[in-house]
Amino acid sequence: MAKKKPCAKKRAHKKAVEKKIETVMSEFKDKTLNIGKSKKKVTNRKQAIAIALSESSKIGSKKKKRRK
């Protein structure tokens, strides 16, 4: 069986998530990534990845929620 191609909305969402992760990791490399709203800089790569994933998940949460 052939696999279905993802629809355009999913592809656009995936690109937006990839772009967000890319920007966060570049901030980490430039040492400008902060922990939350504090002035402390992120020094650990794993922590930077966690921040990138949490910020990218916020992109997907902007969808309308279904009413019950």
mmCIF file of the N, C-alpha and C atoms, coordinates in Angstrom:
data_MODEL
# 
_entry.id   MODEL 
# 
loop_
_atom_site.group_PDB 
_atom_site.id 
_atom_site.type_symbol 
_atom_site.label_atom_id 
_atom_site.label_alt_id 
_atom_site.label_comp_id 
_atom_site.label_asym_id 
_atom_site.label_entity_id 
_atom_site.label_seq_id 
_atom_site.pdbx_PDB_ins_code 
_atom_site.Cartn_x 
_atom_site.Cartn_y 
_atom_site.Cartn_z 
_atom_site.occupancy 
_atom_site.B_iso_or_equiv 
_atom_site.pdbx_formal_charge 
_atom_site.auth_seq_id 
_atom_site.auth_comp_id 
_atom_site.auth_asym_id 
_atom_site.auth_atom_id 
_atom_site.pdbx_PDB_model_num 
ATOM 1   N N  . MET A 1 1  ? 0.832   -1.190 0.000  1.00 0.00 ? 1  MET A N  1 
ATOM 2   C CA . MET A 1 1  ? 0.000   0.000  0.000  1.00 0.00 ? 1  MET A CA 1 
ATOM 3   C C  . MET A 1 1  ? 0.874   1.250  0.000  1.00 0.00 ? 1  MET A C  1 
ATOM 4   N N  . ALA A 1 2  ? 0.443   2.232  -0.738 1.00 0.00 ? 2  ALA A N  1 
ATOM 5   C CA . ALA A 1 2  ? 1.184   3.487  -0.828 1.00 0.00 ? 2  ALA A CA 1 
ATOM 6   C C  . ALA A 1 2  ? 0.851   4.362  0.373  1.00 0.00 ? 2  ALA A C  1 
ATOM 7   N N  . LYS A 1 3  ? 1.842   5.093  0.837  1.00 0.00 ? 3  LYS A N  1 
ATOM 8   C CA . LYS A 1 3  ? 1.631   6.002  1.958  1.00 0.00 ? 3  LYS A CA 1 
ATOM 9   C C  . LYS A 1 3  ? 0.959   7.271  1.469  1.00 0.00 ? 3  LYS A C  1 
ATOM 10  N N  . LYS A 1 4  ? 0.116   7.825  2.332  1.00 0.00 ? 4  LYS A N  1 
ATOM 11  C CA . LYS A 1 4  ? -0.531  9.092  1.998  1.00 0.00 ? 4  LYS A CA 1 
ATOM 12  C C  . LYS A 1 4  ? 0.455   10.226 2.210  1.00 0.00 ? 4  LYS A C  1 
ATOM 13  N N  . LYS A 1 5  ? 0.391   11.214 1.335  1.00 0.00 ? 5  LYS A N  1 
ATOM 14  C CA . LYS A 1 5  ? 1.225   12.400 1.501  1.00 0.00 ? 5  LYS A CA 1 
ATOM 15  C C  . LYS A 1 5  ? 0.581   13.302 2.543  1.00 0.00 ? 5  LYS A C  1 
ATOM 16  N N  . PRO A 1 6  ? 1.384   13.962 3.390  1.00 0.00 ? 6  PRO A N  1 
ATOM 17  C CA . PRO A 1 6  ? 0.799   14.876 4.364  1.00 0.00 ? 6  PRO A CA 1 
ATOM 18  C C  . PRO A 1 6  ? 0.181   16.088 3.662  1.00 0.00 ? 6  PRO A C  1 
ATOM 19  N N  . CYS A 1 7  ? -0.895  16.578 4.228  1.00 0.00 ? 7  CYS A N  1 
ATOM 20  C CA . CYS A 1 7  ? -1.561  17.714 3.612  1.00 0.00 ? 7  CYS A CA 1 
ATOM 21  C C  . CYS A 1 7  ? -0.716  18.979 3.777  1.00 0.00 ? 7  CYS A C  1 
ATOM 22  N N  . ALA A 1 8  ? -1.085  20.020 3.093  1.00 0.00 ? 8  ALA A N  1 
ATOM 23  C CA . ALA A 1 8  ? -0.301  21.258 3.072  1.00 0.00 ? 8  ALA A CA 1 
ATOM 24  C C  . ALA A 1 8  ? -0.217  21.902 4.453  1.00 0.00 ? 8  ALA A C  1 
ATOM 25  N N  . LYS A 1 9  ? -1.294  21.802 5.244  1.00 0.00 ? 9  LYS A N  1 
ATOM 26  C CA . LYS A 1 9  ? -1.291  22.412 6.572  1.00 0.00 ? 9  LYS A CA 1 
ATOM 27  C C  . LYS A 1 9  ? -0.262  21.740 7.473  1.00 0.00 ? 9  LYS A C  1 
ATOM 28  N N  . LYS A 1 10 ? -0.174  20.421 7.393  1.00 0.00 ? 10 LYS A N  1 
ATOM 29  C CA . LYS A 1 10 ? 0.787   19.697 8.220  1.00 0.00 ? 10 LYS A CA 1 
ATOM 30  C C  . LYS A 1 10 ? 2.205   20.041 7.807  1.00 0.00 ? 10 LYS A C  1 
ATOM 31  N N  . ARG A 1 11 ? 2.435   20.163 6.497  1.00 0.00 ? 11 ARG A N  1 
ATOM 32  C CA . ARG A 1 11 ? 3.777   20.509 6.022  1.00 0.00 ? 11 ARG A CA 1 
ATOM 33  C C  . ARG A 1 11 ? 4.179   21.904 6.478  1.00 0.00 ? 11 ARG A C  1 
ATOM 34  N N  . ALA A 1 12 ? 3.215   22.835 6.426  1.00 0.00 ? 12 ALA A N  1 
ATOM 35  C CA . ALA A 1 12 ? 3.504   24.208 6.848  1.00 0.00 ? 12 ALA A CA 1 
ATOM 36  C C  . ALA A 1 12 ? 3.783   24.251 8.343  1.00 0.00 ? 12 ALA A C  1 
ATOM 37  N N  . HIS A 1 13 ? 3.034   23.464 9.113  1.00 0.00 ? 13 HIS A N  1 
ATOM 38  C CA . HIS A 1 13 ? 3.236   23.414 10.554 1.00 0.00 ? 13 HIS A CA 1 
ATOM 39  C C  . HIS A 1 13 ? 4.612   22.820 10.860 1.00 0.00 ? 13 HIS A C  1 
ATOM 40  N N  . LYS A 1 14 ? 4.984   21.779 10.142 1.00 0.00 ? 14 LYS A N  1 
ATOM 41  C CA . LYS A 1 14 ? 6.280   21.136 10.357 1.00 0.00 ? 14 LYS A CA 1 
ATOM 42  C C  . LYS A 1 14 ? 7.424   22.104 10.049 1.00 0.00 ? 14 LYS A C  1 
ATOM 43  N N  . LYS A 1 15 ? 7.275   22.876 8.972  1.00 0.00 ? 15 LYS A N  1 
ATOM 44  C CA . LYS A 1 15 ? 8.303   23.853 8.618  1.00 0.00 ? 15 LYS A CA 1 
ATOM 45  C C  . LYS A 1 15 ? 8.429   24.924 9.698  1.00 0.00 ? 15 LYS A C  1 
ATOM 46  N N  . ALA A 1 16 ? 7.289   25.353 10.261 1.00 0.00 ? 16 ALA A N  1 
ATOM 47  C CA . ALA A 1 16 ? 7.314   26.376 11.300 1.00 0.00 ? 16 ALA A CA 1 
ATOM 48  C C  . ALA A 1 16 ? 8.008   25.848 12.556 1.00 0.00 ? 16 ALA A C  1 
ATOM 49  N N  . VAL A 1 17 ? 7.757   24.586 12.886 1.00 0.00 ? 17 VAL A N  1 
ATOM 50  C CA . VAL A 1 17 ? 8.390   23.970 14.053 1.00 0.00 ? 17 VAL A CA 1 
ATOM 51  C C  . VAL A 1 17 ? 9.889   23.838 13.826 1.00 0.00 ? 17 VAL A C  1 
ATOM 52  N N  . GLU A 1 18 ? 10.285  23.390 12.648 1.00 0.00 ? 18 GLU A N  1 
ATOM 53  C CA . GLU A 1 18 ? 11.709  23.253 12.344 1.00 0.00 ? 18 GLU A CA 1 
ATOM 54  C C  . GLU A 1 18 ? 12.414  24.602 12.399 1.00 0.00 ? 18 GLU A C  1 
ATOM 55  N N  . LYS A 1 19 ? 11.759  25.631 11.918 1.00 0.00 ? 19 LYS A N  1 
ATOM 56  C CA . LYS A 1 19 ? 12.337  26.979 11.919 1.00 0.00 ? 19 LYS A CA 1 
ATOM 57  C C  . LYS A 1 19 ? 12.530  27.473 13.356 1.00 0.00 ? 19 LYS A C  1 
ATOM 58  N N  . LYS A 1 20 ? 11.543  27.202 14.219 1.00 0.00 ? 20 LYS A N  1 
ATOM 59  C CA . LYS A 1 20 ? 11.618  27.629 15.615 1.00 0.00 ? 20 LYS A CA 1 
ATOM 60  C C  . LYS A 1 20 ? 12.767  26.926 16.326 1.00 0.00 ? 20 LYS A C  1 
ATOM 61  N N  . ILE A 1 21 ? 12.915  25.616 16.104 1.00 0.00 ? 21 ILE A N  1 
ATOM 62  C CA . ILE A 1 21 ? 13.997  24.862 16.725 1.00 0.00 ? 21 ILE A CA 1 
ATOM 63  C C  . ILE A 1 21 ? 15.343  25.371 16.229 1.00 0.00 ? 21 ILE A C  1 
ATOM 64  N N  . GLU A 1 22 ? 15.410  25.675 14.944 1.00 0.00 ? 22 GLU A N  1 
ATOM 65  C CA . GLU A 1 22 ? 16.647  26.188 14.363 1.00 0.00 ? 22 GLU A CA 1 
ATOM 66  C C  . GLU A 1 22 ? 17.044  27.532 14.998 1.00 0.00 ? 22 GLU A C  1 
ATOM 67  N N  . THR A 1 23 ? 16.070  28.417 15.201 1.00 0.00 ? 23 THR A N  1 
ATOM 68  C CA . THR A 1 23 ? 16.385  29.721 15.779 1.00 0.00 ? 23 THR A CA 1 
ATOM 69  C C  . THR A 1 23 ? 16.822  29.605 17.233 1.00 0.00 ? 23 THR A C  1 
ATOM 70  N N  . VAL A 1 24 ? 16.169  28.720 17.983 1.00 0.00 ? 24 VAL A N  1 
ATOM 71  C CA . VAL A 1 24 ? 16.532  28.547 19.389 1.00 0.00 ? 24 VAL A CA 1 
ATOM 72  C C  . VAL A 1 24 ? 17.939  27.969 19.512 1.00 0.00 ? 24 VAL A C  1 
ATOM 73  N N  . MET A 1 25 ? 18.268  27.001 18.678 1.00 0.00 ? 25 MET A N  1 
ATOM 74  C CA . MET A 1 25 ? 19.603  26.405 18.746 1.00 0.00 ? 25 MET A CA 1 
ATOM 75  C C  . MET A 1 25 ? 20.680  27.398 18.299 1.00 0.00 ? 25 MET A C  1 
ATOM 76  N N  . SER A 1 26 ? 20.360  28.265 17.352 1.00 0.00 ? 26 SER A N  1 
ATOM 77  C CA . SER A 1 26 ? 21.341  29.278 16.952 1.00 0.00 ? 26 SER A CA 1 
ATOM 78  C C  . SER A 1 26 ? 21.542  30.300 18.063 1.00 0.00 ? 26 SER A C  1 
ATOM 79  N N  . GLU A 1 27 ? 20.474  30.613 18.809 1.00 0.00 ? 27 GLU A N  1 
ATOM 80  C CA . GLU A 1 27 ? 20.611  31.494 19.976 1.00 0.00 ? 27 GLU A CA 1 
ATOM 81  C C  . GLU A 1 27 ? 21.508  30.845 21.020 1.00 0.00 ? 27 GLU A C  1 
ATOM 82  N N  . PHE A 1 28 ? 21.366  29.529 21.194 1.00 0.00 ? 28 PHE A N  1 
ATOM 83  C CA . PHE A 1 28 ? 22.207  28.816 22.148 1.00 0.00 ? 28 PHE A CA 1 
ATOM 84  C C  . PHE A 1 28 ? 23.677  28.893 21.736 1.00 0.00 ? 28 PHE A C  1 
ATOM 85  N N  . LYS A 1 29 ? 23.938  28.712 20.438 1.00 0.00 ? 29 LYS A N  1 
ATOM 86  C CA . LYS A 1 29 ? 25.313  28.762 19.948 1.00 0.00 ? 29 LYS A CA 1 
ATOM 87  C C  . LYS A 1 29 ? 25.910  30.155 20.099 1.00 0.00 ? 29 LYS A C  1 
ATOM 88  N N  . ASP A 1 30 ? 25.076  31.192 19.959 1.00 0.00 ? 30 ASP A N  1 
ATOM 89  C CA . ASP A 1 30 ? 25.541  32.568 20.109 1.00 0.00 ? 30 ASP A CA 1 
ATOM 90  C C  . ASP A 1 30 ? 25.571  33.023 21.564 1.00 0.00 ? 30 ASP A C  1 
ATOM 91  N N  . LYS A 1 31 ? 25.134  32.119 22.467 1.00 0.00 ? 31 LYS A N  1 
ATOM 92  C CA . LYS A 1 31 ? 25.077  32.388 23.910 1.00 0.00 ? 31 LYS A CA 1 
ATOM 93  C C  . LYS A 1 31 ? 24.142  33.544 24.241 1.00 0.00 ? 31 LYS A C  1 
ATOM 94  N N  . THR A 1 32 ? 23.009  33.617 23.550 1.00 0.00 ? 32 THR A N  1 
ATOM 95  C CA . THR A 1 32 ? 22.006  34.641 23.845 1.00 0.00 ? 32 THR A CA 1 
ATOM 96  C C  . THR A 1 32 ? 20.698  34.031 24.324 1.00 0.00 ? 32 THR A C  1 
ATOM 97  N N  . LEU A 1 33 ? 20.660  32.708 24.487 1.00 0.00 ? 33 LEU A N  1 
ATOM 98  C CA . LEU A 1 33 ? 19.436  32.019 24.920 1.00 0.00 ? 33 LEU A CA 1 
ATOM 99  C C  . LEU A 1 33 ? 19.318  32.103 26.432 1.00 0.00 ? 33 LEU A C  1 
ATOM 100 N N  . ASN A 1 34 ? 18.188  32.626 26.919 1.00 0.00 ? 34 ASN A N  1 
ATOM 101 C CA . ASN A 1 34 ? 17.960  32.782 28.353 1.00 0.00 ? 34 ASN A CA 1 
ATOM 102 C C  . ASN A 1 34 ? 17.080  31.659 28.873 1.00 0.00 ? 34 ASN A C  1 
ATOM 103 N N  . ILE A 1 35 ? 17.195  31.410 30.189 1.00 0.00 ? 35 ILE A N  1 
ATOM 104 C CA . ILE A 1 35 ? 16.341  30.432 30.853 1.00 0.00 ? 35 ILE A CA 1 
ATOM 105 C C  . ILE A 1 35 ? 15.058  31.153 31.244 1.00 0.00 ? 35 ILE A C  1 
ATOM 106 N N  . GLY A 1 36 ? 13.966  30.841 30.586 1.00 0.00 ? 36 GLY A N  1 
ATOM 107 C CA . GLY A 1 36 ? 12.694  31.480 30.897 1.00 0.00 ? 36 GLY A CA 1 
ATOM 108 C C  . GLY A 1 36 ? 12.757  32.976 30.705 1.00 0.00 ? 36 GLY A C  1 
ATOM 109 N N  . LYS A 1 37 ? 12.259  33.709 31.694 1.00 0.00 ? 37 LYS A N  1 
ATOM 110 C CA . LYS A 1 37 ? 12.281  35.171 31.618 1.00 0.00 ? 37 LYS A CA 1 
ATOM 111 C C  . LYS A 1 37 ? 13.438  35.761 32.419 1.00 0.00 ? 37 LYS A C  1 
ATOM 112 N N  . SER A 1 38 ? 14.278  34.885 32.985 1.00 0.00 ? 38 SER A N  1 
ATOM 113 C CA . SER A 1 38 ? 15.395  35.374 33.792 1.00 0.00 ? 38 SER A CA 1 
ATOM 114 C C  . SER A 1 38 ? 16.556  35.801 32.900 1.00 0.00 ? 38 SER A C  1 
ATOM 115 N N  . LYS A 1 39 ? 17.551  36.386 33.513 1.00 0.00 ? 39 LYS A N  1 
ATOM 116 C CA . LYS A 1 39 ? 18.722  36.863 32.776 1.00 0.00 ? 39 LYS A CA 1 
ATOM 117 C C  . LYS A 1 39 ? 19.791  35.782 32.628 1.00 0.00 ? 39 LYS A C  1 
ATOM 118 N N  . LYS A 1 40 ? 19.579  34.597 33.256 1.00 0.00 ? 40 LYS A N  1 
ATOM 119 C CA . LYS A 1 40 ? 20.583  33.541 33.212 1.00 0.00 ? 40 LYS A CA 1 
ATOM 120 C C  . LYS A 1 40 ? 20.670  32.947 31.809 1.00 0.00 ? 40 LYS A C  1 
ATOM 121 N N  . LYS A 1 41 ? 21.874  32.663 31.378 1.00 0.00 ? 41 LYS A N  1 
ATOM 122 C CA . LYS A 1 41 ? 22.109  32.089 30.051 1.00 0.00 ? 41 LYS A CA 1 
ATOM 123 C C  . LYS A 1 41 ? 22.098  30.568 30.135 1.00 0.00 ? 41 LYS A C  1 
ATOM 124 N N  . VAL A 1 42 ? 21.653  29.921 29.075 1.00 0.00 ? 42 VAL A N  1 
ATOM 125 C CA . VAL A 1 42 ? 21.656  28.468 28.988 1.00 0.00 ? 42 VAL A CA 1 
ATOM 126 C C  . VAL A 1 42 ? 23.070  28.017 28.653 1.00 0.00 ? 42 VAL A C  1 
ATOM 127 N N  . THR A 1 43 ? 23.595  27.067 29.441 1.00 0.00 ? 43 THR A N  1 
ATOM 128 C CA . THR A 1 43 ? 24.943  26.564 29.201 1.00 0.00 ? 43 THR A CA 1 
ATOM 129 C C  . THR A 1 43 ? 24.938  25.105 28.770 1.00 0.00 ? 43 THR A C  1 
ATOM 130 N N  . ASN A 1 44 ? 23.850  24.405 28.999 1.00 0.00 ? 44 ASN A N  1 
ATOM 131 C CA . ASN A 1 44 ? 23.764  22.985 28.701 1.00 0.00 ? 44 ASN A CA 1 
ATOM 132 C C  . ASN A 1 44 ? 23.015  22.768 27.395 1.00 0.00 ? 44 ASN A C  1 
ATOM 133 N N  . ARG A 1 45 ? 23.561  21.934 26.509 1.00 0.00 ? 45 ARG A N  1 
ATOM 134 C CA . ARG A 1 45 ? 22.945  21.689 25.199 1.00 0.00 ? 45 ARG A CA 1 
ATOM 135 C C  . ARG A 1 45 ? 21.603  20.981 25.346 1.00 0.00 ? 45 ARG A C  1 
ATOM 136 N N  . LYS A 1 46 ? 21.507  20.039 26.288 1.00 0.00 ? 46 LYS A N  1 
ATOM 137 C CA . LYS A 1 46 ? 20.251  19.315 26.497 1.00 0.00 ? 46 LYS A CA 1 
ATOM 138 C C  . LYS A 1 46 ? 19.151  20.256 26.972 1.00 0.00 ? 46 LYS A C  1 
ATOM 139 N N  . GLN A 1 47 ? 19.523  21.216 27.781 1.00 0.00 ? 47 GLN A N  1 
ATOM 140 C CA . GLN A 1 47 ? 18.551  22.200 28.254 1.00 0.00 ? 47 GLN A CA 1 
ATOM 141 C C  . GLN A 1 47 ? 18.064  23.064 27.090 1.00 0.00 ? 47 GLN A C  1 
ATOM 142 N N  . ALA A 1 48 ? 18.967  23.401 26.177 1.00 0.00 ? 48 ALA A N  1 
ATOM 143 C CA . ALA A 1 48 ? 18.586  24.189 25.008 1.00 0.00 ? 48 ALA A CA 1 
ATOM 144 C C  . ALA A 1 48 ? 17.621  23.404 24.113 1.00 0.00 ? 48 ALA A C  1 
ATOM 145 N N  . ILE A 1 49 ? 17.848  22.100 23.978 1.00 0.00 ? 49 ILE A N  1 
ATOM 146 C CA . ILE A 1 49 ? 16.959  21.262 23.180 1.00 0.00 ? 49 ILE A CA 1 
ATOM 147 C C  . ILE A 1 49 ? 15.581  21.202 23.828 1.00 0.00 ? 49 ILE A C  1 
ATOM 148 N N  . ALA A 1 50 ? 15.538  21.094 25.149 1.00 0.00 ? 50 ALA A N  1 
ATOM 149 C CA . ALA A 1 50 ? 14.255  21.061 25.858 1.00 0.00 ? 50 ALA A CA 1 
ATOM 150 C C  . ALA A 1 50 ? 13.487  22.360 25.669 1.00 0.00 ? 50 ALA A C  1 
ATOM 151 N N  . ILE A 1 51 ? 14.183  23.492 25.716 1.00 0.00 ? 51 ILE A N  1 
ATOM 152 C CA . ILE A 1 51 ? 13.538  24.791 25.498 1.00 0.00 ? 51 ILE A CA 1 
ATOM 153 C C  . ILE A 1 51 ? 13.012  24.884 24.073 1.00 0.00 ? 51 ILE A C  1 
ATOM 154 N N  . ALA A 1 52 ? 13.799  24.400 23.115 1.00 0.00 ? 52 ALA A N  1 
ATOM 155 C CA . ALA A 1 52 ? 13.389  24.448 21.708 1.00 0.00 ? 52 ALA A CA 1 
ATOM 156 C C  . ALA A 1 52 ? 12.132  23.620 21.477 1.00 0.00 ? 52 ALA A C  1 
ATOM 157 N N  . LEU A 1 53 ? 12.070  22.438 22.069 1.00 0.00 ? 53 LEU A N  1 
ATOM 158 C CA . LEU A 1 53 ? 10.902  21.581 21.885 1.00 0.00 ? 53 LEU A CA 1 
ATOM 159 C C  . LEU A 1 53 ? 9.667   22.154 22.565 1.00 0.00 ? 53 LEU A C  1 
ATOM 160 N N  . SER A 1 54 ? 9.841   22.756 23.740 1.00 0.00 ? 54 SER A N  1 
ATOM 161 C CA . SER A 1 54 ? 8.684   23.327 24.426 1.00 0.00 ? 54 SER A CA 1 
ATOM 162 C C  . SER A 1 54 ? 8.154   24.551 23.688 1.00 0.00 ? 54 SER A C  1 
ATOM 163 N N  . GLU A 1 55 ? 9.056   25.374 23.136 1.00 0.00 ? 55 GLU A N  1 
ATOM 164 C CA . GLU A 1 55 ? 8.606   26.540 22.373 1.00 0.00 ? 55 GLU A CA 1 
ATOM 165 C C  . GLU A 1 55 ? 7.962   26.121 21.054 1.00 0.00 ? 55 GLU A C  1 
ATOM 166 N N  . SER A 1 56 ? 8.462   25.057 20.449 1.00 0.00 ? 56 SER A N  1 
ATOM 167 C CA . SER A 1 56 ? 7.873   24.614 19.191 1.00 0.00 ? 56 SER A CA 1 
ATOM 168 C C  . SER A 1 56 ? 6.512   23.966 19.410 1.00 0.00 ? 56 SER A C  1 
ATOM 169 N N  . SER A 1 57 ? 6.286   23.380 20.591 1.00 0.00 ? 57 SER A N  1 
ATOM 170 C CA . SER A 1 57 ? 4.974   22.798 20.865 1.00 0.00 ? 57 SER A CA 1 
ATOM 171 C C  . SER A 1 57 ? 3.927   23.882 21.062 1.00 0.00 ? 57 SER A C  1 
ATOM 172 N N  . LYS A 1 58 ? 4.364   25.081 21.448 1.00 0.00 ? 58 LYS A N  1 
ATOM 173 C CA . LYS A 1 58 ? 3.422   26.196 21.602 1.00 0.00 ? 58 LYS A CA 1 
ATOM 174 C C  . LYS A 1 58 ? 2.882   26.654 20.253 1.00 0.00 ? 58 LYS A C  1 
ATOM 175 N N  . ILE A 1 59 ? 3.619   26.408 19.191 1.00 0.00 ? 59 ILE A N  1 
ATOM 176 C CA . ILE A 1 59 ? 3.141   26.759 17.846 1.00 0.00 ? 59 ILE A CA 1 
ATOM 177 C C  . ILE A 1 59 ? 1.904   25.952 17.506 1.00 0.00 ? 59 ILE A C  1 
ATOM 178 N N  . GLY A 1 60 ? 1.918   24.676 17.860 1.00 0.00 ? 60 GLY A N  1 
ATOM 179 C CA . GLY A 1 60 ? 0.798   23.802 17.553 1.00 0.00 ? 60 GLY A CA 1 
ATOM 180 C C  . GLY A 1 60 ? -0.412  24.047 18.428 1.00 0.00 ? 60 GLY A C  1 
ATOM 181 N N  . SER A 1 61 ? -0.222  24.643 19.594 1.00 0.00 ? 61 SER A N  1 
ATOM 182 C CA . SER A 1 61 ? -1.342  24.849 20.506 1.00 0.00 ? 61 SER A CA 1 
ATOM 183 C C  . SER A 1 61 ? -2.190  26.053 20.126 1.00 0.00 ? 61 SER A C  1 
ATOM 184 N N  . LYS A 1 62 ? -1.795  26.787 19.080 1.00 0.00 ? 62 LYS A N  1 
ATOM 185 C CA . LYS A 1 62 ? -2.558  27.955 18.666 1.00 0.00 ? 62 LYS A CA 1 
ATOM 186 C C  . LYS A 1 62 ? -3.757  27.585 17.808 1.00 0.00 ? 62 LYS A C  1 
ATOM 187 N N  . LYS A 1 63 ? -3.948  26.294 17.547 1.00 0.00 ? 63 LYS A N  1 
ATOM 188 C CA . LYS A 1 63 ? -5.094  25.844 16.767 1.00 0.00 ? 63 LYS A CA 1 
ATOM 189 C C  . LYS A 1 63 ? -6.372  26.023 17.594 1.00 0.00 ? 63 LYS A C  1 
ATOM 190 N N  . LYS A 1 64 ? -7.486  26.143 16.907 1.00 0.00 ? 64 LYS A N  1 
ATOM 191 C CA . LYS A 1 64 ? -8.753  26.255 17.597 1.00 0.00 ? 64 LYS A CA 1 
ATOM 192 C C  . LYS A 1 64 ? -9.091  24.921 18.255 1.00 0.00 ? 64 LYS A C  1 
ATOM 193 N N  . LYS A 1 65 ? -9.621  25.002 19.474 1.00 0.00 ? 65 LYS A N  1 
ATOM 194 C CA . LYS A 1 65 ? -10.010 23.793 20.175 1.00 0.00 ? 65 LYS A CA 1 
ATOM 195 C C  . LYS A 1 65 ? -11.479 23.520 19.909 1.00 0.00 ? 65 LYS A C  1 
ATOM 196 N N  . ARG A 1 66 ? -11.817 22.230 19.833 1.00 0.00 ? 66 ARG A N  1 
ATOM 197 C CA . ARG A 1 66 ? -13.198 21.850 19.538 1.00 0.00 ? 66 ARG A CA 1 
ATOM 198 C C  . ARG A 1 66 ? -14.073 22.089 20.753 1.00 0.00 ? 66 ARG A C  1 
ATOM 199 N N  . ARG A 1 67 ? -15.264 22.549 20.496 1.00 0.00 ? 67 ARG A N  1 
ATOM 200 C CA . ARG A 1 67 ? -16.244 22.710 21.580 1.00 0.00 ? 67 ARG A CA 1 
ATOM 201 C C  . ARG A 1 67 ? -16.889 21.372 21.860 1.00 0.00 ? 67 ARG A C  1 
ATOM 202 N N  . LYS A 1 68 ? -17.245 21.175 23.108 1.00 0.00 ? 68 LYS A N  1 
ATOM 203 C CA . LYS A 1 68 ? -17.912 19.925 23.487 1.00 0.00 ? 68 LYS A CA 1 
ATOM 204 C C  . LYS A 1 68 ? -19.403 20.090 23.480 1.00 0.00 ? 68 LYS A C  1 
# 
